[in-house]
Amino acid sequence: MTLRGQDAETTIIDGGGYGEVLKIITDNVSIVNFTIRYGSTGLFISKCGNVNVQNIKVTGNKMGVELSSSSNCTFRNNNITG
């Protein structure tokens, strides 16, 4: 599955200050061209493989990215802050 925004500056997923903003728990996912902001965790990836994260801005979260028990995950051209 591919989640593709227009670009990271205009395509925004806002968590409203709570929980994981974007949670990936399945294989073969691509996330491209988003801003992920204002959650407890911006991007949560767990127990999956072959995840591609590209051109993502993660900002304003308590934790930027949590990656656990996963394999073959690729991160390219991202800007990640807390």
DRENTORKOL-3810 file (N, C-alpha, C; in nm, 4 decimals):
REM DRENTORKOL-3810
@n.u->0.0849; n.v->-0.1153; n.w->0.0000; ca.u->0.0000; ca.v->0.0000; ca.w->0.0000; c.u->0.0902; c.v->0.1225; c.w->0.0000
@n.u->0.0513; n.v->0.2244; n.w->-0.0741; ca.u->0.1252; ca.v->0.3502; ca.w->-0.0770; c.u->0.0356; c.v->0.4643; c.w->-0.0324
@n.u->0.0836; n.v->0.5401; n.w->0.0652; ca.u->0.0194; ca.v->0.6649; ca.w->0.1064; c.u->0.1052; c.v->0.7763; c.w->0.0501
@n.u->0.0523; n.v->0.8527; n.w->-0.0443; ca.u->0.1320; ca.v->0.9547; ca.w->-0.1115; c.u->0.0621; c.v->1.0903; c.w->-0.1031
@n.u->0.1312; n.v->1.1867; n.w->-0.0415; ca.u->0.0803; ca.v->1.3231; ca.w->-0.0377; c.u->0.1327; c.v->1.4020; c.w->-0.1559
@n.u->0.0800; n.v->1.5213; n.w->-0.1747; ca.u->0.1279; ca.v->1.6076; ca.w->-0.2834; c.u->0.2719; c.v->1.6499; c.w->-0.2559
@n.u->0.2967; n.v->1.7039; n.w->-0.1369; ca.u->0.4317; ca.v->1.7313; ca.w->-0.0880; c.u->0.4237; c.v->1.7531; c.w->0.0625
@n.u->0.5385; n.v->1.7446; n.w->0.1285; ca.u->0.5411; ca.v->1.7501; ca.w->0.2749; c.u->0.5000; c.v->1.8860; c.w->0.3304
@n.u->0.5117; n.v->1.9906; n.w->0.2527; ca.u->0.4752; ca.v->2.1238; ca.w->0.3018; c.u->0.3240; c.v->2.1472; c.w->0.3013
@n.u->0.2515; n.v->2.0799; n.w->0.2136; ca.u->0.1073; ca.v->2.1054; ca.w->0.2022; c.u->0.0195; c.v->1.9881; c.w->0.2438
@n.u->0.0758; n.v->1.8686; n.w->0.2555; ca.u->-0.0019; ca.v->1.7512; ca.w->0.2953; c.u->0.0356; c.v->1.7171; c.w->0.4388
@n.u->-0.0545; n.v->1.7477; n.w->0.5325; ca.u->-0.0234; ca.v->1.7407; ca.w->0.6753; c.u->-0.1189; c.v->1.6451; c.w->0.7452
@n.u->-0.0616; n.v->1.5546; n.w->0.8244; ca.u->-0.1403; ca.v->1.4691; ca.w->0.9129; c.u->-0.1145; c.v->1.5200; c.w->1.0540
@n.u->-0.2164; n.v->1.5720; n.w->1.1193; ca.u->-0.2061; ca.v->1.6362; ca.w->1.2505; c.u->-0.2716; c.v->1.5471; c.w->1.3553
@n.u->-0.1946; n.v->1.5061; n.w->1.4554; ca.u->-0.2453; ca.v->1.4170; ca.w->1.5593; c.u->-0.3240; c.v->1.4853; c.w->1.6691
@n.u->-0.3315; n.v->1.6164; n.w->1.6689; ca.u->-0.4084; ca.v->1.6871; ca.w->1.7703; c.u->-0.3530; c.v->1.6720; c.w->1.9112
@n.u->-0.2269; n.v->1.6286; n.w->1.9231; ca.u->-0.1624; ca.v->1.6186; ca.w->2.0535; c.u->-0.1758; c.v->1.4842; c.w->2.1225
@n.u->-0.2373; n.v->1.3850; n.w->2.0564; ca.u->-0.2644; ca.v->1.2568; ca.w->2.1226; c.u->-0.2180; c.v->1.1380; c.w->2.0391
@n.u->-0.1670; n.v->1.0347; n.w->2.1063; ca.u->-0.1397; ca.v->0.9051; ca.w->2.0448; c.u->-0.0407; c.v->0.9071; c.w->1.9302
@n.u->-0.0368; n.v->0.7930; n.w->1.8605; ca.u->0.0469; ca.v->0.7808; ca.w->1.7419; c.u->-0.0259; c.v->0.8472; c.w->1.6256
@n.u->0.0409; n.v->0.9381; n.w->1.5580; ca.u->-0.0226; ca.v->1.0083; ca.w->1.4466; c.u->-0.0414; c.v->0.9130; c.w->1.3289
@n.u->0.0628; n.v->0.8394; n.w->1.2929; ca.u->0.0541; ca.v->0.7413; ca.w->1.1852; c.u->0.1142; c.v->0.6110; c.w->1.2353
@n.u->0.0346; n.v->0.5051; n.w->1.2350; ca.u->0.0753; ca.v->0.3757; ca.w->1.2894; c.u->0.0781; c.v->0.2733; c.w->1.1764
@n.u->0.1960; n.v->0.2137; n.w->1.1537; ca.u->0.2133; ca.v->0.1126; ca.w->1.0501; c.u->0.2401; c.v->-0.0207; c.w->1.1189
@n.u->0.1522; n.v->-0.1187; n.w->1.0963; ca.u->0.1682; ca.v->-0.2508; ca.w->1.1581; c.u->0.1439; c.v->-0.3621; c.w->1.0553
@n.u->0.1749; n.v->-0.3338; n.w->0.9296; ca.u->0.1618; ca.v->-0.4331; ca.w->0.8235; c.u->0.2780; c.v->-0.4191; c.w->0.7255
@n.u->0.3037; n.v->-0.5223; n.w->0.6489; ca.u->0.4156; ca.v->-0.5251; ca.w->0.5548; c.u->0.3855; c.v->-0.4471; c.w->0.4269
@n.u->0.4941; n.v->-0.4118; n.w->0.3572; ca.u->0.4876; ca.v->-0.3554; ca.w->0.2220; c.u->0.4090; c.v->-0.2246; c.w->0.2145
@n.u->0.4558; n.v->-0.1266; n.w->0.2915; ca.u->0.3910; ca.v->0.0047; ca.w->0.2956; c.u->0.4929; c.v->0.1117; c.w->0.2565
@n.u->0.4495; n.v->0.2069; n.w->0.1746; ca.u->0.5296; ca.v->0.3249; ca.w->0.1427; c.u->0.4539; c.v->0.4487; c.w->0.1883
@n.u->0.5265; n.v->0.5390; n.w->0.2528; ca.u->0.4709; ca.v->0.6661; ca.w->0.2987; c.u->0.5574; c.v->0.7748; c.w->0.2359
@n.u->0.4966; n.v->0.8602; n.w->0.1537; ca.u->0.5737; ca.v->0.9556; ca.w->0.0745; c.u->0.5063; c.v->1.0932; c.w->0.0780
@n.u->0.5852; n.v->1.1982; n.w->0.1016; ca.u->0.5417; ca.v->1.3379; ca.w->0.0867; c.u->0.4364; c.v->1.3824; c.w->0.1887
@n.u->0.4668; n.v->1.3702; n.w->0.3167; ca.u->0.3755; ca.v->1.4150; ca.w->0.4220; c.u->0.4509; c.v->1.4924; c.w->0.5288
@n.u->0.3788; n.v->1.5770; n.w->0.6022; ca.u->0.4212; ca.v->1.6235; ca.w->0.7336; c.u->0.3362; c.v->1.5492; c.w->0.8349
@n.u->0.4019; n.v->1.4939; n.w->0.9358; ca.u->0.3346; ca.v->1.4215; ca.w->1.0439; c.u->0.3666; c.v->1.4977; c.w->1.1715
@n.u->0.2623; n.v->1.5509; n.w->1.2386; ca.u->0.2915; ca.v->1.6399; ca.w->1.3509; c.u->0.1898; c.v->1.6262; c.w->1.4644
@n.u->0.2332; n.v->1.6746; n.w->1.5816; ca.u->0.1499; ca.v->1.6978; ca.w->1.6997; c.u->0.0811; c.v->1.5727; c.w->1.7545
@n.u->0.1606; n.v->1.4706; n.w->1.7838; ca.u->0.1102; ca.v->1.3525; ca.w->1.8538; c.u->0.2081; c.v->1.3135; c.w->1.9618
@n.u->0.1774; n.v->1.2080; n.w->2.0354; ca.u->0.2765; ca.v->1.1592; ca.w->2.1311; c.u->0.3917; c.v->1.0926; c.w->2.0557
@n.u->0.3604; n.v->1.0171; n.w->1.9496; ca.u->0.4594; ca.v->0.9620; ca.w->1.8576; c.u->0.4166; c.v->0.9995; c.w->1.7165
@n.u->0.5067; n.v->1.0562; n.w->1.6400; ca.u->0.4715; ca.v->1.0966; ca.w->1.5045; c.u->0.4474; c.v->0.9776; c.w->1.4136
@n.u->0.5482; n.v->0.8915; n.w->1.4001; ca.u->0.5400; ca.v->0.7752; ca.w->1.3130; c.u->0.5773; c.v->0.6521; c.w->1.3936
@n.u->0.4857; n.v->0.5565; n.w->1.4031; ca.u->0.5047; ca.v->0.4329; ca.w->1.4786; c.u->0.5046; c.v->0.3176; c.w->1.3793
@n.u->0.6160; n.v->0.2434; n.w->1.3732; ca.u->0.6288; ca.v->0.1285; ca.w->1.2833; c.u->0.6677; c.v->0.0091; c.w->1.3687
@n.u->0.5855; n.v->-0.0973; n.w->1.3666; ca.u->0.6121; ca.v->-0.2114; ca.w->1.4532; c.u->0.5695; c.v->-0.3429; c.w->1.3878
@n.u->0.6549; n.v->-0.4439; n.w->1.4052; ca.u->0.6269; ca.v->-0.5817; ca.w->1.3635; c.u->0.5889; c.v->-0.5923; c.w->1.2164
@n.u->0.6691; n.v->-0.5270; n.w->1.1312; ca.u->0.6406; ca.v->-0.5331; ca.w->0.9882; c.u->0.7710; c.v->-0.5261; c.w->0.9094
@n.u->0.7609; n.v->-0.5440; n.w->0.7796; ca.u->0.8775; ca.v->-0.5398; ca.w->0.6934; c.u->0.8486; c.v->-0.4671; c.w->0.5642
@n.u->0.9569; n.v->-0.4290; n.w->0.4978; ca.u->0.9476; ca.v->-0.3612; ca.w->0.3688; c.u->0.8654; c.v->-0.2333; c.w->0.3767
@n.u->0.9039; n.v->-0.1458; n.w->0.4682; ca.u->0.8389; ca.v->-0.0155; ca.w->0.4823; c.u->0.9334; c.v->0.0904; c.w->0.4262
@n.u->0.8815; n.v->0.1742; n.w->0.3384; ca.u->0.9576; ca.v->0.2817; ca.w->0.2761; c.u->0.9016; c.v->0.4151; c.w->0.3240
@n.u->0.9876; n.v->0.4975; n.w->0.3845; ca.u->0.9480; ca.v->0.6299; ca.w->0.4331; c.u->1.0334; c.v->0.7317; c.w->0.3583
@n.u->0.9691; n.v->0.8176; n.w->0.2777; ca.u->1.0442; ca.v->0.9069; ca.w->0.1901; c.u->0.9800; c.v->1.0451; c.w->0.1843
@n.u->1.0650; n.v->1.1479; n.w->0.1920; ca.u->1.0210; ca.v->1.2881; ca.w->0.1851; c.u->0.9162; c.v->1.3197; c.w->0.2918
@n.u->0.9450; n.v->1.2794; n.w->0.4138; ca.u->0.8543; ca.v->1.2988; ca.w->0.5268; c.u->0.9160; c.v->1.3998; c.w->0.6233
@n.u->0.8332; n.v->1.4883; n.w->0.6743; ca.u->0.8729; ca.v->1.5811; ca.w->0.7804; c.u->0.7954; c.v->1.5399; c.w->0.9051
@n.u->0.8669; n.v->1.5023; n.w->1.0103; ca.u->0.8057; ca.v->1.4633; ca.w->1.1372; c.u->0.8461; c.v->1.5684; c.w->1.2395
@n.u->0.7476; n.v->1.6391; n.w->1.2968; ca.u->0.7801; ca.v->1.7521; ca.w->1.3832; c.u->0.6735; c.v->1.7739; c.w->1.4901
@n.u->0.7147; n.v->1.8298; n.w->1.6032; ca.u->0.6210; ca.v->1.8703; ca.w->1.7073; c.u->0.5585; c.v->1.7563; c.w->1.7851
@n.u->0.6216; n.v->1.6399; n.w->1.7852; ca.u->0.5729; ca.v->1.5240; ca.w->1.8601; c.u->0.6614; c.v->1.5016; c.w->1.9821
@n.u->0.6119; n.v->1.4314; n.w->2.0825; ca.u->0.6962; ca.v->1.3974; ca.w->2.1971; c.u->0.8078; c.v->1.3035; c.w->2.1533
@n.u->0.7766; n.v->1.2080; n.w->2.0637; ca.u->0.8751; ca.v->1.1183; ca.w->2.0045; c.u->0.8564; c.v->1.1245; c.w->1.8531
@n.u->0.9619; n.v->1.1454; n.w->1.7797; ca.u->0.9506; ca.v->1.1583; ca.w->1.6344; c.u->0.9096; c.v->1.0293; c.w->1.5664
@n.u->0.9960; n.v->0.9257; n.w->1.5757; ca.u->0.9704; ca.v->0.7969; ca.w->1.5114; c.u->1.0021; c.v->0.6857; c.w->1.6095
@n.u->0.9134; n.v->0.5876; n.w->1.6179; ca.u->0.9405; ca.v->0.4656; ca.w->1.6937; c.u->0.9388; c.v->0.3497; c.w->1.5955
@n.u->1.0509; n.v->0.2784; n.w->1.5873; ca.u->1.0665; ca.v->0.1653; ca.w->1.4967; c.u->1.1068; c.v->0.0452; c.w->1.5800
@n.u->1.0226; n.v->-0.0597; n.w->1.5804; ca.u->1.0547; ca.v->-0.1766; ca.w->1.6618; c.u->1.0130; c.v->-0.3058; c.w->1.5923
@n.u->1.0909; n.v->-0.4101; n.w->1.6151; ca.u->1.0618; ca.v->-0.5457; ca.w->1.5668; c.u->1.0246; c.v->-0.5474; c.w->1.4191
@n.u->1.0970; n.v->-0.4715; n.w->1.3384; ca.u->1.0683; ca.v->-0.4603; ca.w->1.1956; c.u->1.1959; c.v->-0.4835; c.w->1.1156
@n.u->1.1802; n.v->-0.5161; n.w->0.9864; ca.u->1.2968; ca.v->-0.5423; ca.w->0.9022; c.u->1.2794; c.v->-0.4786; c.w->0.7649
@n.u->1.3926; n.v->-0.4560; n.w->0.6990; ca.u->1.3947; ca.v->-0.4003; ca.w->0.5640; c.u->1.3160; c.v->-0.2699; c.w->0.5522
@n.u->1.3362; n.v->-0.1817; n.w->0.6470; ca.u->1.2720; ca.v->-0.0501; ca.w->0.6437; c.u->1.3719; c.v->0.0511; c.w->0.5880
@n.u->1.3266; n.v->0.1354; n.w->0.4970; ca.u->1.4122; ca.v->0.2323; ca.w->0.4301; c.u->1.3622; c.v->0.3734; c.w->0.4573
@n.u->1.4539; n.v->0.4607; n.w->0.4990; ca.u->1.4226; ca.v->0.6017; ca.w->0.5230; c.u->1.5085; c.v->0.6850; c.w->0.4283
@n.u->1.4441; n.v->0.7713; n.w->0.3461; ca.u->1.5174; ca.v->0.8555; ca.w->0.2511; c.u->1.4635; c.v->0.9981; c.w->0.2531
@n.u->1.5549; n.v->1.0934; n.w->0.2607; ca.u->1.5223; ca.v->1.2354; ca.w->0.2457; c.u->1.4121; c.v->1.2815; c.w->0.3419
@n.u->1.4304; n.v->1.2521; n.w->0.4702; ca.u->1.3327; ca.v->1.2895; ca.w->0.5723; c.u->1.3911; c.v->1.3938; c.w->0.6663
@n.u->1.3040; n.v->1.4679; n.w->0.7320; ca.u->1.3415; ca.v->1.5657; ca.w->0.8332; c.u->1.2650; c.v->1.5294; c.w->0.9594
@n.u->1.3361; n.v->1.4760; n.w->1.0589; ca.u->1.2707; ca.v->1.4256; ca.w->1.1795; c.u->1.3211; c.v->1.5024; c.w->1.3008
@n.u->1.2282; n.v->1.5693; n.w->1.3709; ca.u->1.2571; ca.v->1.6340; ca.w->1.4983; c.u->1.1503; c.v->1.5903; c.w->1.5970
@n.u->1.1778; n.v->1.6060; n.w->1.7284; ca.u->1.0873; ca.v->1.5588; ca.w->1.8329; c.u->0.9458; c.v->1.6003; c.w->1.8247
END
